[in-house]
Amino acid sequence: MVALLYFGLKFAAYTTWCYLGLYKFRPQSKPPIAGALAYGFLRLFLGFFFGVLIWLLSSLLMSQLGYGFSQNVVTYVLVYVPVRWVEWTIMAMIIVPGSHAFSRWIVGTGRNDRLWRLGGIAISCVADIPLIMDLGGVIPVGRFLC
């Protein structure tokens, strides 16, 4: 049941953030809710896809750092944040006009684009909090979080 709530929360957060991205970067047209729902689902799917990479990288890093709360926090920041940058970069390539050019792929089209990506990372991390709390405050690194 917790997993369903977790994924439901992630989907709602991603859909809302994608809607705001559509509103900000495509102001000429009112963003459709259906489009935001589709983008939210795509972002959730990217999380599943990149979850394997996150699991491998965080497991590797944890084996080097050891296990404990501080090591979990370091692993979470060093693995999840960069991978989520890539995930939100893919979303920006779809939502933000002009960001699909290879030269702007990783750095974005400007300040607003980068802030939107960072906001997406923050949304992703904040949406992990209920799962972390359900696990008794244990940061679930090495697991498939999206």
PAFI-88053 format. One record per residue: chain; x, y, z of N, C-alpha, C in turn. Coordinates in pm, 1 decimal, padded with zeros to 6 digits. Example, Ala and Ser with C-alpha at 12.3 -4.5 7.8 and 13.67 -1.06 7.14 Angstrom:
# residues 2
<site unit="A" n_x="01319.0" n_y="-00569.0" n_z="00780.0" ca_x="01230.0" ca_y="-00450.0" ca_z="00780.0" c_x="01320.0" c_y="-00330.0" c_z="00780.0"/>
<site unit="A" n_x="01285.0" n_y="-00225.0" n_z="00708.0" ca_x="01367.0" ca_y="-00106.0" ca_z="00714.0" c_x="01290.0" c_y="00003.0" c_z="00787.0"/>
***
This chain:
# residues 146
<site unit="A" n_x="00081.9" n_y="-00118.8" n_z="00000.0" ca_x="00000.0" ca_y="00000.0" ca_z="00000.0" c_x="00086.8" c_y="00125.8" c_z="00000.0"/>
<site unit="A" n_x="00196.2" n_y="00122.4" n_z="00076.2" ca_x="00286.7" ca_y="00237.3" ca_z="00081.4" c_x="00346.8" c_y="00263.7" c_z="-00056.5"/>
<site unit="A" n_x="00379.9" n_y="00157.9" n_z="-00129.0" ca_x="00437.9" ca_y="00174.4" ca_z="-00262.4" c_x="00339.2" c_y="00243.2" c_z="-00356.1"/>
<site unit="A" n_x="00212.5" n_y="00205.9" n_z="-00350.9" ca_x="00111.5" ca_y="00269.9" ca_z="-00435.9" c_x="00096.6" c_y="00417.7" c_z="-00401.3"/>
<site unit="A" n_x="00095.9" n_y="00448.5" n_z="-00274.5" ca_x="00087.8" ca_y="00588.7" ca_z="-00232.8" c_x="00212.4" c_y="00665.6" c_z="-00275.7"/>
<site unit="A" n_x="00327.1" n_y="00601.1" n_z="-00263.2" ca_x="00452.4" ca_y="00663.5" ca_z="-00303.8" c_x="00450.8" c_y="00698.0" c_z="-00452.6"/>
<site unit="A" n_x="00414.8" n_y="00601.6" n_z="-00535.0" ca_x="00412.2" ca_y="00625.8" ca_z="-00679.5" c_x="00300.9" c_y="00723.0" c_z="-00717.8"/>
<site unit="A" n_x="00190.2" n_y="00719.2" n_z="-00646.6" ca_x="00083.8" ca_y="00816.2" ca_z="-00670.7" c_x="00128.7" c_y="00957.4" c_z="-00639.0"/>
<site unit="A" n_x="00200.8" n_y="00973.2" n_z="-00527.6" ca_x="00255.2" ca_y="01103.7" ca_z="-00490.5" c_x="00357.2" c_y="01151.2" c_z="-00593.2"/>
<site unit="A" n_x="00445.3" n_y="01062.0" n_z="-00635.3" ca_x="00544.5" ca_y="01097.6" ca_z="-00737.3" c_x="00474.7" c_y="01142.5" c_z="-00865.7"/>
<site unit="A" n_x="00374.8" n_y="01066.4" n_z="-00909.2" ca_x="00302.8" ca_y="01099.1" ca_z="-01031.3" c_x="00236.1" c_y="01235.8" c_z="-01020.6"/>
<site unit="A" n_x="00171.3" n_y="01262.3" n_z="-00907.9" ca_x="00105.5" ca_y="01392.2" ca_z="-00888.2" c_x="00207.7" c_y="01506.0" c_z="-00887.6"/>
<site unit="A" n_x="00320.0" n_y="01484.4" n_z="-00819.9" ca_x="00423.7" ca_y="01588.3" ca_z="-00813.3" c_x="00482.9" c_y="01614.5" c_z="-00951.0"/>
<site unit="A" n_x="00513.3" n_y="01509.1" n_z="-01023.8" ca_x="00571.2" ca_y="01524.4" ca_z="-01157.3" c_x="00472.6" c_y="01588.6" c_z="-01254.5"/>
<site unit="A" n_x="00347.6" n_y="01549.3" n_z="-01246.4" ca_x="00245.5" ca_y="01607.4" ca_z="-01333.5" c_x="00231.3" c_y="01756.5" c_z="-01306.4"/>
<site unit="A" n_x="00227.0" n_y="01793.5" n_z="-01179.4" ca_x="00215.5" ca_y="01935.0" ca_z="-01143.3" c_x="00336.9" c_y="02013.4" c_z="-01191.8"/>
<site unit="A" n_x="00456.0" n_y="01958.3" n_z="-01173.2" ca_x="00577.3" ca_y="02028.7" ca_z="-01215.0" c_x="00584.0" c_y="02042.1" c_z="-01368.0"/>
<site unit="A" n_x="00542.2" n_y="01938.7" n_z="-01436.6" ca_x="00539.7" ca_y="01945.8" ca_z="-01583.9" c_x="00435.3" c_y="02046.9" c_z="-01631.3"/>
<site unit="A" n_x="00321.7" n_y="02053.7" n_z="-01563.4" ca_x="00220.5" ca_y="02153.8" ca_z="-01598.1" c_x="00278.9" c_y="02294.2" c_z="-01582.2"/>
<site unit="A" n_x="00348.6" n_y="02316.3" n_z="-01471.6" ca_x="00410.8" ca_y="02447.7" ca_z="-01449.9" c_x="00516.7" c_y="02476.6" c_z="-01555.8"/>
<site unit="A" n_x="00589.5" n_y="02374.5" n_z="-01598.2" ca_x="00687.2" ca_y="02391.5" ca_z="-01705.3" c_x="00620.5" c_y="02428.6" c_z="-01836.4"/>
<site unit="A" n_x="00510.9" n_y="02362.0" n_z="-01866.9" ca_x="00436.0" ca_y="02395.2" ca_z="-01988.4" c_x="00383.1" c_y="02538.6" c_z="-01981.0"/>
<site unit="A" n_x="00332.3" n_y="02576.3" n_z="-01866.8" ca_x="00278.2" ca_y="02710.6" ca_z="-01847.0" c_x="00387.7" c_y="02816.6" c_z="-01863.3"/>
<site unit="A" n_x="00505.4" n_y="02788.8" n_z="-01808.4" ca_x="00614.9" ca_y="02885.9" ca_z="-01811.8" c_x="00682.4" c_y="02894.0" c_z="-01948.7"/>
<site unit="A" n_x="00707.8" n_y="02780.1" n_z="-02010.8" ca_x="00788.6" ca_y="02778.2" ca_z="-02132.2" c_x="00707.2" c_y="02779.2" c_z="-02261.3"/>
<site unit="A" n_x="00578.6" n_y="02757.2" n_z="-02249.8" ca_x="00490.4" ca_y="02764.2" ca_z="-02367.4" c_x="00370.6" c_y="02853.2" c_z="-02336.8"/>
<site unit="A" n_x="00395.8" n_y="02979.8" n_z="-02306.8" ca_x="00286.3" ca_y="03068.8" ca_z="-02263.8" c_x="00185.7" c_y="03100.4" c_z="-02374.5"/>
<site unit="A" n_x="00221.0" n_y="03078.6" n_z="-02498.3" ca_x="00131.0" ca_y="03111.1" ca_z="-02608.1" c_x="00008.0" c_y="03020.8" c_z="-02610.4"/>
<site unit="A" n_x="00016.8" n_y="02906.5" n_z="-02548.5" ca_x="-00098.2" ca_y="02817.3" ca_z="-02544.3" c_x="-00122.9" c_y="02773.8" c_z="-02400.3"/>
<site unit="A" n_x="-00250.0" n_y="02767.4" n_z="-02364.8" ca_x="-00284.9" ca_y="02721.0" ca_z="-02230.4" c_x="-00249.1" c_y="02572.8" c_z="-02220.7"/>
<site unit="A" n_x="-00166.2" n_y="02536.2" n_z="-02123.8" ca_x="-00123.2" ca_y="02395.9" ca_z="-02115.4" c_x="-00241.1" c_y="02303.7" c_z="-02083.2"/>
<site unit="A" n_x="-00257.1" n_y="02201.2" n_z="-02162.0" ca_x="-00365.6" ca_y="02107.1" ca_z="-02134.5" c_x="-00329.7" c_y="02015.1" c_z="-02018.3"/>
<site unit="A" n_x="-00428.9" n_y="01983.9" n_z="-01939.7" ca_x="-00408.6" ca_y="01891.0" ca_z="-01827.7" c_x="-00365.5" c_y="01754.0" c_z="-01880.8"/>
<site unit="A" n_x="-00424.1" n_y="01713.7" n_z="-01993.0" ca_x="-00389.5" ca_y="01582.2" ca_z="-02049.9" c_x="-00240.9" c_y="01576.1" c_z="-02085.7"/>
<site unit="A" n_x="-00187.8" n_y="01684.6" n_z="-02141.2" ca_x="-00045.2" ca_y="01688.2" ca_z="-02173.8" c_x="00040.6" c_y="01678.0" c_z="-02049.1"/>
<site unit="A" n_x="00001.5" n_y="01749.9" n_z="-01944.7" ca_x="00076.8" ca_y="01743.9" ca_z="-01819.3" c_x="00070.6" c_y="01604.3" c_z="-01758.8"/>
<site unit="A" n_x="-00045.3" n_y="01539.1" n_z="-01767.8" ca_x="-00057.7" ca_y="01401.9" ca_z="-01717.5" c_x="00033.4" c_y="01307.0" c_z="-01795.5"/>
<site unit="A" n_x="00038.2" n_y="01325.4" n_z="-01926.8" ca_x="00125.0" ca_y="01240.7" ca_z="-02009.5" c_x="00272.0" c_y="01263.9" c_z="-01974.2"/>
<site unit="A" n_x="00310.4" n_y="01389.2" n_z="-01957.0" ca_x="00448.8" ca_y="01419.3" ca_z="-01920.4" c_x="00481.0" c_y="01368.5" c_z="-01779.6"/>
<site unit="A" n_x="00384.5" n_y="01379.0" n_z="-01688.5" ca_x="00404.9" ca_y="01325.0" ca_z="-01554.0" c_x="00426.7" c_y="01175.3" c_z="-01556.8"/>
<site unit="A" n_x="00349.1" n_y="01106.5" n_z="-01639.8" ca_x="00366.3" ca_y="00962.2" ca_z="-01654.6" c_x="00502.0" c_y="00929.9" c_z="-01716.9"/>
<site unit="A" n_x="00540.3" n_y="01006.6" n_z="-01819.2" ca_x="00671.5" ca_y="00985.7" ca_z="-01882.7" c_x="00783.5" c_y="01003.8" c_z="-01780.7"/>
<site unit="A" n_x="00773.0" n_y="01106.8" n_z="-01698.2" ca_x="00876.7" ca_y="01130.8" ca_z="-01596.6" c_x="00881.5" c_y="01016.3" c_z="-01496.5"/>
<site unit="A" n_x="00766.2" n_y="00964.8" n_z="-01456.8" ca_x="00762.1" ca_y="00850.4" ca_z="-01366.0" c_x="00827.4" c_y="00729.1" c_z="-01432.4"/>
<site unit="A" n_x="00799.8" n_y="00708.0" n_z="-01561.0" ca_x="00861.7" ca_y="00598.4" ca_z="-01635.4" c_x="01013.8" c_y="00615.8" c_z="-01641.6"/>
<site unit="A" n_x="01060.3" n_y="00738.8" n_z="-01665.2" ca_x="01204.9" ca_y="00763.4" ca_z="-01666.1" c_x="01266.1" c_y="00723.9" c_z="-01532.0"/>
<site unit="A" n_x="01193.9" n_y="00750.6" n_z="-01424.3" ca_x="01241.7" ca_y="00712.2" ca_z="-01291.6" c_x="01258.8" c_y="00561.5" c_z="-01278.4"/>
<site unit="A" n_x="01163.8" n_y="00486.5" n_z="-01333.0" ca_x="01177.3" ca_y="00340.1" ca_z="-01331.6" c_x="01298.1" c_y="00298.0" c_z="-01413.9"/>
<site unit="A" n_x="01311.9" n_y="00355.3" n_z="-01532.6" ca_x="01421.2" ca_y="00321.1" ca_z="-01621.9" c_x="01556.6" c_y="00352.8" c_z="-01558.0"/>
<site unit="A" n_x="01570.7" n_y="00474.5" n_z="-01506.1" ca_x="01697.0" ca_y="00514.5" ca_z="-01444.9" c_x="01715.2" c_y="00454.7" c_z="-01305.6"/>
<site unit="A" n_x="01609.5" n_y="00395.4" n_z="-01251.1" ca_x="01619.9" ca_y="00330.6" ca_z="-01121.1" c_x="01725.8" c_y="00221.4" c_z="-01118.1"/>
<site unit="A" n_x="01741.0" n_y="00153.4" n_z="-01228.6" ca_x="01844.1" ca_y="00049.2" ca_z="-01237.4" c_x="01982.7" c_y="00112.8" c_z="-01225.7"/>
<site unit="A" n_x="02005.1" n_y="00222.1" n_z="-01297.3" ca_x="02133.3" ca_y="00293.1" ca_z="-01288.3" c_x="02156.1" c_y="00345.8" c_z="-01147.0"/>
<site unit="A" n_x="02051.8" n_y="00403.2" n_z="-01088.0" ca_x="02062.6" ca_y="00454.3" ca_z="-00950.8" c_x="02098.1" c_y="00341.2" c_z="-00855.0"/>
<site unit="A" n_x="02032.6" n_y="00229.6" n_z="-00870.2" ca_x="02059.1" ca_y="00116.3" ca_z="-00782.8" c_x="02203.9" c_y="00069.5" c_z="-00795.1"/>
<site unit="A" n_x="02252.0" n_y="00057.9" n_z="-00919.5" ca_x="02390.1" ca_y="00012.7" ca_z="-00940.3" c_x="02490.8" c_y="00113.1" c_z="-00883.9"/>
<site unit="A" n_x="02472.9" n_y="00240.5" n_z="-00916.1" ca_x="02567.5" ca_y="00342.7" ca_z="-00868.8" c_x="02565.1" c_y="00357.0" c_z="-00716.8"/>
<site unit="A" n_x="02445.4" n_y="00359.1" n_z="-00659.0" ca_x="02439.4" ca_y="00376.5" ca_z="-00514.0" c_x="02490.4" c_y="00253.0" c_z="-00440.9"/>
<site unit="A" n_x="02466.4" n_y="00135.1" n_z="-00495.6" ca_x="02520.3" ca_y="00013.9" ca_z="-00432.8" c_x="02673.0" c_y="00014.3" c_z="-00437.6"/>
<site unit="A" n_x="02728.0" n_y="00055.9" n_z="-00550.2" ca_x="02873.4" ca_y="00064.9" ca_z="-00564.4" c_x="02931.5" c_y="00166.5" c_z="-00465.8"/>
<site unit="A" n_x="02869.9" n_y="00282.5" n_z="-00457.8" ca_x="02919.4" ca_y="00386.6" ca_z="-00367.4" c_x="02905.6" c_y="00344.6" c_z="-00221.3"/>
<site unit="A" n_x="02794.1" n_y="00281.4" n_z="-00187.8" ca_x="02774.7" ca_y="00236.0" ca_z="-00049.3" c_x="02878.6" c_y="00131.2" c_z="-00010.9"/>
<site unit="A" n_x="02917.7" n_y="00047.3" n_z="-00106.5" ca_x="03018.2" ca_y="-00053.5" ca_z="-00073.5" c_x="03153.5" c_y="00011.3" c_z="-00045.2"/>
<site unit="A" n_x="03177.8" n_y="00128.6" n_z="-00100.4" ca_x="03302.7" ca_y="00200.5" ca_z="-00076.0" c_x="03295.9" c_y="00285.6" c_z="00050.3"/>
<site unit="A" n_x="03180.1" n_y="00348.6" n_z="00075.3" ca_x="03165.9" ca_y="00440.0" ca_z="00189.3" c_x="03132.2" c_y="00368.8" c_z="00319.0"/>
<site unit="A" n_x="03067.1" n_y="00256.6" n_z="00308.8" ca_x="03017.3" ca_y="00189.1" ca_z="00426.8" c_x="02870.6" c_y="00221.4" c_z="00445.8"/>
<site unit="A" n_x="02814.7" n_y="00174.5" n_z="00555.5" ca_x="02672.0" ca_y="00188.1" ca_z="00579.0" c_x="02648.0" c_y="00266.5" c_z="00706.6"/>
<site unit="A" n_x="02552.9" n_y="00352.6" n_z="00703.1" ca_x="02517.0" ca_y="00437.3" ca_z="00815.5" c_x="02443.0" c_y="00559.1" c_z="00762.2"/>
<site unit="A" n_x="02386.4" n_y="00636.5" n_z="00853.1" ca_x="02303.9" ca_y="00749.8" ca_z="00810.9" c_x="02382.4" c_y="00850.5" c_z="00728.2"/>
<site unit="A" n_x="02500.2" n_y="00891.6" n_z="00773.6" ca_x="02577.0" ca_y="00992.1" ca_z="00699.3" c_x="02620.6" c_y="00939.1" c_z="00562.7"/>
<site unit="A" n_x="02657.3" n_y="00811.7" n_z="00555.8" ca_x="02694.7" ca_y="00752.8" ca_z="00428.1" c_x="02573.6" c_y="00746.8" c_z="00333.3"/>
<site unit="A" n_x="02456.0" n_y="00718.8" n_z="00389.2" ca_x="02333.6" ca_y="00717.5" ca_z="00308.5" c_x="02304.4" c_y="00855.6" c_z="00251.1"/>
<site unit="A" n_x="02321.3" n_y="00958.0" n_z="00333.0" ca_x="02295.5" ca_y="01094.9" ca_z="00286.7" c_x="02392.8" c_y="01131.8" c_z="00174.7"/>
<site unit="A" n_x="02520.9" n_y="01102.2" n_z="00193.9" ca_x="02622.1" ca_y="01132.2" ca_z="00092.0" c_x="02590.6" c_y="01056.5" c_z="-00037.2"/>
<site unit="A" n_x="02557.4" n_y="00929.3" n_z="-00024.9" ca_x="02524.5" ca_y="00849.0" ca_z="-00142.6" c_x="02401.9" c_y="00904.7" c_z="-00213.5"/>
<site unit="A" n_x="02299.8" n_y="00939.1" n_z="-00138.0" ca_x="02177.4" ca_y="00995.0" ca_z="-00195.6" c_x="02208.9" c_y="01120.7" c_z="-00276.4"/>
<site unit="A" n_x="02286.0" n_y="01211.2" n_z="-00218.8" ca_x="02318.3" ca_y="01337.4" ca_z="-00286.9" c_x="02407.7" c_y="01313.5" c_z="-00408.3"/>
<site unit="A" n_x="02509.2" n_y="01228.9" n_z="-00394.2" ca_x="02604.6" ca_y="01207.4" ca_z="-00503.6" c_x="02548.5" c_y="01123.8" c_z="-00619.0"/>
<site unit="A" n_x="02448.0" n_y="01043.9" n_z="-00593.0" ca_x="02392.8" ca_y="00958.5" ca_z="-00698.5" c_x="02259.2" c_y="01012.5" c_z="-00749.5"/>
<site unit="A" n_x="02165.5" n_y="01035.2" n_z="-00658.5" ca_x="02030.4" ca_y="01071.3" ca_z="-00701.4" c_x="02024.5" c_y="01207.8" c_z="-00768.5"/>
<site unit="A" n_x="02094.2" n_y="01306.1" n_z="-00715.6" ca_x="02086.3" ca_y="01440.8" ca_z="-00772.4" c_x="02138.9" c_y="01445.9" c_z="-00916.5"/>
<site unit="A" n_x="02257.4" n_y="01393.8" n_z="-00947.7" ca_x="02301.5" ca_y="01397.2" ca_z="-01087.9" c_x="02213.0" c_y="01315.1" c_z="-01182.4"/>
<site unit="A" n_x="02167.0" n_y="01199.3" n_z="-01136.9" ca_x="02080.4" ca_y="01118.2" ca_z="-01222.8" c_x="01948.6" c_y="01191.0" c_z="-01246.4"/>
<site unit="A" n_x="01897.6" n_y="01253.8" n_z="-01142.6" ca_x="01773.8" ca_y="01329.5" ca_z="-01159.9" c_x="01794.0" c_y="01451.9" c_z="-01249.0"/>
<site unit="A" n_x="01914.3" n_y="01509.0" n_z="-01249.5" ca_x="01942.1" ca_y="01617.5" ca_z="-01344.2" c_x="01925.2" c_y="01565.8" c_z="-01487.3"/>
<site unit="A" n_x="01976.5" n_y="01447.1" n_z="-01513.0" ca_x="01963.1" ca_y="01388.0" ca_z="-01647.0" c_x="01815.3" c_y="01361.8" c_z="-01677.7"/>
<site unit="A" n_x="01742.1" n_y="01308.6" n_z="-01581.2" ca_x="01599.6" ca_y="01281.4" ca_z="-01602.7" c_x="01523.0" c_y="01409.5" c_z="-01634.7"/>
<site unit="A" n_x="01547.6" n_y="01515.1" n_z="-01557.6" ca_x="01476.7" ca_y="01640.4" ca_z="-01581.6" c_x="01529.2" c_y="01711.0" c_z="-01706.3"/>
<site unit="A" n_x="01652.8" n_y="01682.5" n_z="-01745.2" ca_x="01704.4" ca_y="01734.7" ca_z="-01871.8" c_x="01628.0" c_y="01672.8" c_z="-01988.3"/>
<site unit="A" n_x="01601.4" n_y="01544.2" n_z="-01979.7" ca_x="01522.0" ca_y="01478.5" ca_z="-02084.1" c_x="01382.8" c_y="01541.1" c_z="-02091.0"/>
<site unit="A" n_x="01324.3" n_y="01567.6" n_z="-01976.2" ca_x="01192.2" ca_y="01631.4" ca_z="-01974.8" c_x="01200.7" c_y="01772.3" c_z="-02032.9"/>
<site unit="A" n_x="01308.0" n_y="01844.7" n_z="-02002.8" ca_x="01323.9" ca_y="01979.8" ca_z="-02056.8" c_x="01338.6" c_y="01976.2" c_z="-02208.0"/>
<site unit="A" n_x="01405.0" n_y="01873.9" n_z="-02259.4" ca_x="01419.2" ca_y="01861.9" ca_z="-02404.7" c_x="01282.4" c_y="01852.9" c_z="-02472.1"/>
<site unit="A" n_x="01185.8" n_y="01798.7" n_z="-02402.7" ca_x="01051.5" ca_y="01782.7" ca_z="-02457.3" c_x="00967.4" c_y="01908.8" c_z="-02434.0"/>
<site unit="A" n_x="00980.8" n_y="01968.5" n_z="-02317.4" ca_x="00892.2" ca_y="02077.7" ca_z="-02277.2" c_x="00945.8" c_y="02215.6" c_z="-02313.5"/>
<site unit="A" n_x="01075.2" n_y="02237.8" n_z="-02294.2" ca_x="01133.7" ca_y="02371.3" ca_z="-02311.5" c_x="01176.8" c_y="02390.8" c_z="-02456.5"/>
<site unit="A" n_x="01118.9" n_y="02489.7" n_z="-02524.7" ca_x="01159.6" ca_y="02514.5" ca_z="-02663.8" c_x="01308.8" c_y="02548.8" c_z="-02673.4"/>
<site unit="A" n_x="01376.1" n_y="02490.6" n_z="-02770.0" ca_x="01517.2" ca_y="02519.5" ca_z="-02793.8" c_x="01614.1" c_y="02437.8" c_z="-02711.8"/>
<site unit="A" n_x="01566.5" n_y="02358.6" n_z="-02618.3" ca_x="01659.7" ca_y="02282.6" ca_z="-02533.0" c_x="01700.7" c_y="02150.1" c_z="-02594.1"/>
<site unit="A" n_x="01645.6" n_y="02115.8" n_z="-02708.8" ca_x="01680.9" ca_y="01987.5" ca_z="-02770.2" c_x="01813.6" c_y="01993.3" c_z="-02845.4"/>
<site unit="A" n_x="01867.1" n_y="02112.6" n_z="-02866.8" ca_x="01997.4" ca_y="02123.0" ca_z="-02933.0" c_x="02104.2" c_y="02060.6" c_z="-02844.1"/>
<site unit="A" n_x="02191.6" n_y="01981.1" n_z="-02903.6" ca_x="02292.7" ca_y="01908.7" ca_z="-02826.3" c_x="02379.1" c_y="02003.3" c_z="-02742.7"/>
<site unit="A" n_x="02412.0" n_y="02119.7" n_z="-02796.9" ca_x="02498.3" ca_y="02213.6" ca_z="-02724.4" c_x="02431.2" c_y="02266.6" c_z="-02597.7"/>
<site unit="A" n_x="02300.0" n_y="02259.8" n_z="-02591.5" ca_x="02226.8" ca_y="02308.5" ca_z="-02473.6" c_x="02164.0" c_y="02195.7" c_z="-02393.2"/>
<site unit="A" n_x="02192.0" n_y="02074.0" n_z="-02433.3" ca_x="02126.3" ca_y="01959.6" ca_z="-02371.6" c_x="02152.6" c_y="01953.5" c_z="-02221.9"/>
<site unit="A" n_x="02277.0" n_y="01956.4" n_z="-02182.1" ca_x="02307.8" ca_y="01934.3" ca_z="-02040.6" c_x="02300.8" c_y="02061.8" c_z="-01957.8"/>
<site unit="A" n_x="02327.5" n_y="02177.5" n_z="-02018.7" ca_x="02329.5" ca_y="02302.0" ca_z="-01940.3" c_x="02201.0" c_y="02381.7" c_z="-01950.3"/>
<site unit="A" n_x="02117.5" n_y="02351.6" n_z="-02045.4" ca_x="01990.4" ca_y="02420.4" ca_z="-02058.6" c_x="01998.0" c_y="02543.0" c_z="-02146.8"/>
<site unit="A" n_x="01882.8" n_y="02603.7" n_z="-02167.3" ca_x="01873.2" ca_y="02719.5" ca_z="-02255.8" c_x="01893.3" c_y="02850.8" c_z="-02183.0"/>
<site unit="A" n_x="01898.1" n_y="02846.9" n_z="-02053.2" ca_x="01915.5" ca_y="02969.3" ca_z="-01976.4" c_x="01879.4" c_y="02947.0" c_z="-01830.7"/>
<site unit="A" n_x="01875.3" n_y="03056.5" n_z="-01759.4" ca_x="01852.1" ca_y="03052.5" ca_z="-01615.1" c_x="01718.8" c_y="02985.6" c_z="-01579.7"/>
<site unit="A" n_x="01610.9" n_y="03025.2" n_z="-01648.4" ca_x="01478.8" ca_y="02969.1" ca_z="-01616.8" c_x="01473.9" c_y="02818.8" c_z="-01641.2"/>
<site unit="A" n_x="01535.4" n_y="02774.3" n_z="-01747.9" ca_x="01541.1" ca_y="02631.7" ca_z="-01778.3" c_x="01616.1" c_y="02558.1" c_z="-01667.3"/>
<site unit="A" n_x="01731.3" n_y="02607.9" n_z="-01629.6" ca_x="01809.7" ca_y="02542.5" ca_z="-01523.6" c_x="01734.6" c_y="02542.9" c_z="-01391.1"/>
<site unit="A" n_x="01668.7" n_y="02653.8" n_z="-01359.3" ca_x="01591.5" ca_y="02659.6" ca_z="-01234.4" c_x="01475.8" c_y="02561.1" c_z="-01236.9"/>
<site unit="A" n_x="01413.3" n_y="02544.1" n_z="-01353.4" ca_x="01303.9" ca_y="02447.5" ca_z="-01363.7" c_x="01356.4" c_y="02305.6" c_z="-01341.5"/>
<site unit="A" n_x="01471.4" n_y="02275.4" n_z="-01397.5" ca_x="01531.4" ca_y="02142.8" ca_z="-01377.0" c_x="01567.3" c_y="02121.9" c_z="-01230.0"/>
<site unit="A" n_x="01628.3" n_y="02222.8" n_z="-01167.6" ca_x="01662.2" ca_y="02211.9" ca_z="-01024.7" c_x="01536.5" c_y="02196.6" c_z="-00939.6"/>
<site unit="A" n_x="01431.7" n_y="02268.5" n_z="-00976.9" ca_x="01304.4" ca_y="02253.2" ca_z="-00906.5" c_x="01250.4" c_y="02111.9" c_z="-00921.2"/>
<site unit="A" n_x="01266.6" n_y="02053.4" n_z="-01039.5" ca_x="01224.7" ca_y="01915.5" ca_z="-01060.2" c_x="01302.0" c_y="01819.1" c_z="-00971.3"/>
<site unit="A" n_x="01430.6" n_y="01844.0" n_z="-00956.8" ca_x="01511.7" ca_y="01761.3" ca_z="-00866.1" c_x="01460.6" c_y="01775.9" c_z="-00723.2"/>
<site unit="A" n_x="01433.2" n_y="01898.7" n_z="-00682.6" ca_x="01381.6" ca_y="01922.4" ca_z="-00546.9" c_x="01247.9" c_y="01851.6" c_z="-00527.0"/>
<site unit="A" n_x="01159.3" n_y="01860.8" n_z="-00625.9" ca_x="01029.4" ca_y="01792.6" ca_z="-00619.1" c_x="01050.7" c_y="01642.0" c_z="-00604.4"/>
<site unit="A" n_x="01143.3" n_y="01587.6" n_z="-00681.9" ca_x="01171.9" ca_y="01444.2" ca_z="-00676.5" c_x="01220.1" c_y="01403.1" c_z="-00537.4"/>
<site unit="A" n_x="01308.1" n_y="01483.9" n_z="-00480.7" ca_x="01362.7" ca_y="01451.6" ca_z="-00347.8" c_x="01257.8" c_y="01468.8" c_z="-00238.1"/>
<site unit="A" n_x="01179.5" n_y="01575.0" n_z="-00245.1" ca_x="01075.1" ca_y="01598.3" ca_z="-00144.7" c_x="00971.7" c_y="01485.9" c_z="-00149.1"/>
<site unit="A" n_x="00941.1" n_y="01438.4" n_z="-00268.4" ca_x="00843.5" ca_y="01329.2" ca_z="-00281.1" c_x="00897.2" c_y="01197.8" c_z="-00224.2"/>
<site unit="A" n_x="01026.6" n_y="01188.8" n_z="-00199.6" ca_x="01083.6" ca_y="01070.1" ca_z="-00135.1" c_x="01061.1" c_y="01070.1" c_z="00016.7"/>
<site unit="A" n_x="01033.8" n_y="01185.2" n_z="00074.0" ca_x="01024.9" ca_y="01198.0" ca_z="00220.4" c_x="00922.0" c_y="01103.5" c_z="00282.1"/>
<site unit="A" n_x="00799.5" n_y="01089.7" n_z="00227.8" ca_x="00706.0" ca_y="00995.1" ca_z="00290.8" c_x="00759.7" c_y="00852.5" c_z="00296.7"/>
<site unit="A" n_x="00829.2" n_y="00809.4" n_z="00193.4" ca_x="00886.5" ca_y="00674.7" ca_z="00195.7" c_x="00997.1" c_y="00666.1" c_z="00300.3"/>
<site unit="A" n_x="01079.2" n_y="00769.7" n_z="00307.7" ca_x="01186.7" ca_y="00772.4" ca_z="00407.5" c_x="01127.3" c_y="00767.1" c_z="00548.2"/>
<site unit="A" n_x="01019.8" n_y="00842.2" n_z="00569.3" ca_x="00955.3" ca_y="00842.3" ca_z="00701.1" c_x="00893.2" c_y="00705.6" c_z="00731.4"/>
<site unit="A" n_x="00834.4" n_y="00642.7" n_z="00630.7" ca_x="00773.9" ca_y="00511.5" ca_z="00650.0" c_x="00879.5" c_y="00406.5" c_z="00685.2"/>
<site unit="A" n_x="01000.2" n_y="00427.4" n_z="00635.5" ca_x="01109.8" ca_y="00334.7" ca_z="00665.2" c_x="01181.0" c_y="00369.7" c_z="00795.5"/>
<site unit="A" n_x="01122.2" n_y="00456.0" n_z="00873.8" ca_x="01180.1" ca_y="00492.5" ca_z="01002.7" c_x="01296.8" c_y="00588.3" c_z="00992.3"/>
<site unit="A" n_x="01297.4" n_y="00671.0" n_z="00888.2" ca_x="01403.7" ca_y="00768.2" ca_z="00871.3" c_x="01525.4" c_y="00716.4" c_z="00796.7"/>
<site unit="A" n_x="01516.9" n_y="00593.1" n_z="00748.2" ca_x="01627.8" ca_y="00534.7" ca_z="00672.2" c_x="01618.5" c_y="00583.7" c_z="00527.8"/>
<site unit="A" n_x="01726.0" n_y="00638.9" n_z="00478.5" ca_x="01729.7" ca_y="00682.2" ca_z="00338.2" c_x="01752.7" c_y="00558.5" c_z="00253.4"/>
<site unit="A" n_x="01655.5" n_y="00526.3" n_z="00167.7" ca_x="01664.1" ca_y="00398.6" ca_z="00094.9" c_x="01754.1" c_y="00402.6" c_z="-00027.9"/>
<site unit="A" n_x="01879.7" n_y="00432.7" n_z="-00008.4" ca_x="01973.2" ca_y="00431.3" ca_z="-00121.0" c_x="01997.9" c_y="00287.3" c_z="-00161.5"/>
<site unit="A" n_x="02027.3" n_y="00270.9" n_z="-00289.9" ca_x="02049.0" ca_y="00135.5" ca_z="-00340.5" c_x="01919.1" c_y="00067.0" c_z="-00374.4"/>
<site unit="A" n_x="01809.8" n_y="00143.3" n_z="-00365.7" ca_x="01680.0" ca_y="00088.8" ca_z="-00401.8" c_x="01624.6" c_y="00165.3" c_z="-00520.5"/>
<site unit="A" n_x="01519.8" n_y="00113.1" n_z="-00577.4" ca_x="01462.4" ca_y="00172.4" ca_z="-00697.0" c_x="01369.3" c_y="00287.8" c_z="-00662.3"/>
<site unit="A" n_x="01424.6" n_y="00401.3" n_z="-00635.5" ca_x="01343.1" ca_y="00522.6" ca_z="-00622.7" c_x="01345.3" c_y="00591.5" c_z="-00757.9"/>
<site unit="A" n_x="01241.4" n_y="00658.4" n_z="-00792.1" ca_x="01240.5" ca_y="00729.9" ca_z="-00919.0" c_x="01221.5" c_y="00875.7" c_z="-00889.3"/>
***
